Amino acid sequence: CETTRRDKKYYYPLDSILTEQVQYLMLSHATLSKKASIDGKEEATFFVPKDTTRWKYELDVFAELNDINKPANVGKYHTKKGLKDSNSNLLIYTIESTETLPVVFLKVYYLDNLSNIRKIEGLYREESSLLQSSRHLSMEFEKINNKIVLTSYSIKGGQKMLLGDSVQFTVTGIVTLP
């Protein structure tokens, strides 16, 4: 009996990064200061997520960007590595859709090599006959104690329903290590 193993084609292992961050933030007892704004109405919270489930919930929206790695999407994205960021000393790895797909683009900003990430941003769009929505997602990282750690994130977007008003929203989170 012989099995053939298919090599997985990944554009970027975002799911692994999110899993690592969830574990590290929980174990380090990081705190989260979060602000949310929906059509101008703001709310702020500050808390210490007690377990990985809560951290996973907080970062779950970023997992949508991992759609680039679905087997059906192999070959549907164009990649460029080593682009220089005009606003910093960072390099950029870009992944851009060549078709109409939910993940329009993903950009990874890094220092020297791709494992030394400083920022990940992407655009996620959904469109159906009833709904149009888009979310610009961004995560900032710093090297702390020789470990890449999530320090902040933001989600900006809007949603419009058929025969309904549009809603604009923003969520920002600041992660603090003890």
C-alpha positions in Angstrom: 0.0 0.0 0.0 1.6 3.2 -1.1 0.4 6.7 -0.2 1.4 9.8 -2.0 1.8 12.9 0.1 0.9 16.1 -1.5 3.0 19.1 -0.5 0.9 21.9 0.9 1.3 25.2 -0.9 1.1 28.0 1.5 1.4 31.7 0.7 2.0 32.6 4.4 1.5 30.6 7.6 -0.8 33.1 9.3 -2.6 30.4 11.3 0.6 29.3 12.9 1.5 32.8 13.9 -1.9 33.4 15.4 -1.6 30.1 17.4 1.8 31.1 18.7 0.6 34.6 19.7 -2.4 33.2 21.5 -0.2 30.8 23.5 2.4 33.4 24.3 0.0 36.2 25.3 -2.0 33.8 27.6 1.1 32.4 29.3 2.6 35.9 29.8 -0.7 37.2 31.3 -0.8 40.0 28.8 -3.5 42.7 29.2 -5.7 44.1 26.4 -6.9 47.6 26.2 -9.6 47.7 23.4 -11.6 50.5 21.9 -14.5 49.9 19.5 -16.4 52.5 17.5 -19.6 51.9 15.5 -20.8 54.9 13.5 -19.1 57.2 16.0 -20.3 55.6 19.2 -17.3 54.5 21.2 -16.7 52.0 23.9 -13.5 51.1 25.7 -12.6 48.0 27.8 -9.5 46.9 29.6 -9.0 43.2 30.7 -6.7 40.3 31.1 -7.9 37.4 28.9 -7.8 34.4 31.2 -7.3 31.6 28.8 -6.4 30.8 25.2 -10.1 30.6 24.2 -10.5 34.3 25.0 -7.3 35.3 23.2 -8.3 33.2 20.2 -11.7 34.9 20.2 -10.0 38.4 20.2 -7.8 37.5 17.2 -10.2 35.3 15.3 -11.1 37.9 12.7 -7.4 37.8 11.5 -7.8 34.1 10.8 -10.0 35.0 7.9 -6.9 36.2 6.1 -5.6 32.6 6.2 -8.1 31.9 3.4 -5.2 32.6 1.0 -3.9 29.1 2.0 -6.9 27.2 1.0 -6.1 24.5 -1.5 -8.7 26.0 -3.9 -6.7 29.3 -3.9 -3.4 27.9 -5.0 -2.3 29.9 -8.0 -4.8 32.7 -7.5 -2.5 35.0 -5.8 0.6 36.9 -7.0 3.5 37.3 -4.6 6.4 39.7 -4.4 9.1 39.5 -1.7 11.7 42.0 -0.6 9.9 45.2 -1.6 11.2 48.2 0.3 8.8 50.1 2.5 9.0 53.8 1.7 8.1 54.8 5.2 10.5 52.6 7.2 13.6 50.4 6.9 11.3 47.3 6.6 10.9 45.0 3.6 7.4 43.8 2.4 6.2 40.5 1.3 3.0 41.1 -0.7 0.3 38.6 -1.7 -2.3 40.0 -4.0 -5.3 38.2 -5.5 -5.5 37.8 -9.3 -9.2 37.1 -9.1 -12.2 38.3 -7.1 -11.5 36.6 -3.8 -12.4 37.5 -0.2 -8.7 38.2 0.7 -7.8 41.0 -1.6 -4.3 41.3 -0.3 -2.0 40.4 2.5 1.2 42.4 3.3 3.9 41.2 5.7 6.4 43.9 6.8 9.6 42.4 8.1 13.1 43.3 9.2 15.9 41.4 7.4 14.1 38.0 7.1 10.5 36.9 6.9 10.5 35.4 10.3 11.3 38.8 11.9 7.8 40.3 11.3 6.8 43.8 12.4 3.4 44.2 10.8 0.8 42.2 8.9 -2.1 43.9 7.1 -4.7 42.7 4.8 -8.0 43.5 3.2 -11.0 41.1 3.5 -14.1 41.6 1.4 -17.4 39.8 1.4 -20.2 40.4 -1.1 -23.5 38.7 -1.6 -26.9 39.7 -2.9 -27.8 40.9 0.6 -24.6 42.2 2.0 -21.4 44.0 1.2 -18.6 44.3 3.8 -14.9 45.0 3.9 -12.4 44.9 6.7 -8.9 46.3 6.7 -7.0 44.3 9.3 -3.6 45.2 10.8 -1.4 43.7 13.5 1.8 45.3 14.8 4.6 43.2 16.3 7.8 44.0 18.3 10.7 41.9 19.3 10.5 41.5 23.1 12.9 39.2 25.0 14.0 37.7 21.7 10.4 36.8 20.8 8.1 38.4 18.2 5.1 39.6 20.1 1.8 41.2 19.0 1.6 44.7 20.5 -1.4 46.1 18.8 -4.1 45.5 16.2 -6.8 47.4 14.3 -9.8 46.5 12.3 -11.5 49.2 10.2 -14.4 48.5 7.9 -17.9 48.9 6.9 -21.0 46.9 6.0 -24.0 47.7 3.9 -27.1 45.6 3.7 -29.5 45.5 0.9 -32.2 48.2 1.6 -30.4 49.1 4.8 -28.0 51.7 6.1 -24.3 51.3 6.0 -22.4 50.9 9.2 -18.8 52.0 9.7 -16.7 50.5 12.5 -13.2 50.6 14.0 -11.7 48.3 16.6 -8.2 48.9 18.1 -6.4 46.8 20.6 -3.2 47.5 22.6 -1.5 44.5 24.1 0.7 45.1 27.2 3.0 42.6 28.8 3.5 42.7 32.5 
